Amino acid sequence: MSLKALLFKTSKDIKDSEIAGFYISCSANFRNRFGWITSEPLTKRFHKEIIHYFNLLLSSEIIQTLLFISQRDDKEILFGLGEIQEKEICSFLLNKLDIKEERRLHLQGVTPLEHLLGILEFEMHFCYEQFLKGFNLESTTSIAFITDLTRFLKDKVGYFKDKTIAFLLDDFSIHRISEPVQLILILIRFQTLNKYAILPPEIKTLKGGHSHETYRCC
């Protein structure tokens, strides 16, 4: 179960869960953007951009979930998410993503997480626009990006310290995403071994801890 869905459960259920899950629909969020990349030459040309878009997609789901948490009365007591943590998360991601000042969307009357979510969605659209134009991006994130982000969350937000952070990928299959694109995304899986888990949502339990975690990305 994703953390977003878990928020509708009792405080005890939320606290007792061993997994902090983030649900990603590859069919809705990824296929529509990369369905046309089916050949190895195209995949090689946009190798860095594919990884970057995937990182933006996972980051967007994390921030959207944190935004829901930030609107709860127990956000600090149960989750350890206060204004300081919100600002630290925003600062970390903006620096990691190397977002230029002109694309930081200086919005008024919104919280740091709302602002950050708007920036991430803008960056995803910008990245996709460059794909369609056949342009490569000047700056992209690496396969280590999500490892760094999940480590940062575990360090800064109390709720994640003892949780296995899992990304629940729905429809991660060749009929949804081409094999060349899958091979690139699987690199992220191996890069993150023992850091967090990427698995399809039908898996109900995860053997885990700090040294051993069950992975499935197929």
N, C-alpha and C positions, 0 to 999 in steps of 0.2 A: 504494500500500500504506500502511496506517495505521502510525503509529509503534508502536502496541501489537503489531501483527503483526511489525513489523521487529525487535522485541526478541528474536525467536527466531532471527534470522540471526546471522552472524558480526559481530565488532566492526568489521571493515573495511567490511562492508555497511552497518552502522548509521552509521559515520562518513562514508562516501562518499555517502550519500543526500542529494539536494538538497532533498528535501521532508520536513517533519515533519508527517505527516498524522494527523488525528483523525476517526475514522469515526462518523457519526451515522445511525442507521436512522430515517428519518421515519415509516415504517410502524409500527415498534414503539414509538418514543419520543414521537412527536408526534401521529400520527393518532388514537390512543386518547384523547388529551386534548382535541383541537380539532376532531375530526370533526363535532361538532354545530354548530360555528360556520360557517355557510354563507351567511349573509346579510350585506349591507353594513352595516345598522344594528347588528347584533350585533358585527361586526368593529370598527366605530367605537367602540362602547361599551367594548370590551376591548382597544383598540389598544395601550396601554402595557403591559398585562398579558401580551399575546401576545409582544411583544418581550422582556419581562422573563423569561418562561418559556424562550424560545429561548436567551437569554443564560445562564440557569442550566443548561440542557441542555448547551450547548457547554462551559461551565466545568466541569461534572461530568465530562465525558469527558476533558478536559485533566487534571484532578486525579487521576482514576483511572489515567491513563497515567503521570503523575508518581509516583504511589504504587507502581506496578510497578517503575519505574526506581529508586526509593528503596530497594527491597529487593535490588538488585544490588550485588555487590562492587565493580563498576567505576563506581558512580554518580557519584563525584566526578571520577575520572580521565577517563572517556569523556564524561560528560554535564555535569559541572560543577554537580552537584546535591548539596549538603551540608546539614547541619542549619541553617546560617545562611540559605541560600536557601529551604529549606522554611518556616522561620518568616516570612521576608519575604513569600513568596507568600501564606501564610495571612493575615498582617496586611493585605496589600494588598486581598485579596478581601473580607475581613470589613468593611473600611472602605468599599470601593466599593459593596458590597451594602447597606450601612447596616443590618446585622442587629442587632436589638435584643438587649440583654443577656439577656433572659429566653428568647430563642430560640437562644442560642449553644451549647446542649447541652454542659454542662461534663462531659465524659466523662473517666474515669480510665483510665490504662494504655494509651493509644493515642498514636500519633505525631501530629504536627501535621497531616499530610496526611490521615490516617485521620479525624481530628476534623473537618477541613474538608469532606471528602467526605460525612460524616454530616450536617453542617449543610446542604450544598447539596441533598442528597436530601430533607431535612426541608422546606427552603424550596420545592422543587418541589411537594411534596405539599401544603404550605400554600397555595401559589399556586393549585393546581388546586381545592382545597377552596373557596376564595373564588369561583372561577369558577362552581362548581356552585351556590353560595348566591346568586349574582348580585351579589356585592360587588366593588367596585374596591379595589385595594391602596393603602395610604397612601403607600408608597414603591416606586418601580420604577427599573430601570436603563434607560439610553437606548440608542439605536442605536450610539452611540460606545463602548459598554462593551467589546466584544470587541476593538476597535482598541486601546484602552488596555491591556487584558490581554495581548494578543500583543506589544505594544511593551514592556511590563514584562518579559515572559518573555525577549525578545531581549536586554534589558539586563542581566538578573540571572542567567540560566542559560546557561552557555557554549555548550551544544549548539545552541541556537536562533539564535545570533548571525548565522550565515551561511546559515540555512535559510529556505525559503519555508514558512510555516505555512499548511497547507491543511485545510479542513474538508470531508470527503468525505460529501456528503449522498446517501443512498440513498432511492429512491422519492420524490423531491421533484417530484411531478406532481399534476395537478388531480384524478386519480382517488384520490389519497391525501390531499391537502390542498386545501381549497377555494380557489378563485381569490382571494377577498377576503383570506384569510390569507396566501396566497403573495405578494400585492402588498405587504403589510406587511413580510414577511421580505426581499423583494428590496430594500427600503430599506436594510437592513443591508449588502447587497452593494455598493450604490453608495457608501454612507458609507465603506466600507473599501477603496476602490480604491487600489492600490499599497501596501496595508498587509499583506494576506494574501489568500488565495484561498478561495472557496467553490465547489466543483465536485462533480459526481457521481463515484463511485469508478471507473467504467469508463474514465475518462481516465487513461492510463498516464504521460504526460509533461506537464510544465508548462514553457512558456517563461517564464523569469523572471529575477529580479534585483531590484534595488531600485527600478527605474524602470518596468519593464514586466512585467505578469503576465497570464496567460490566465485569464479568468473564464467560468464557465458555471453558471447557476443556473436550470435548467429541467427 
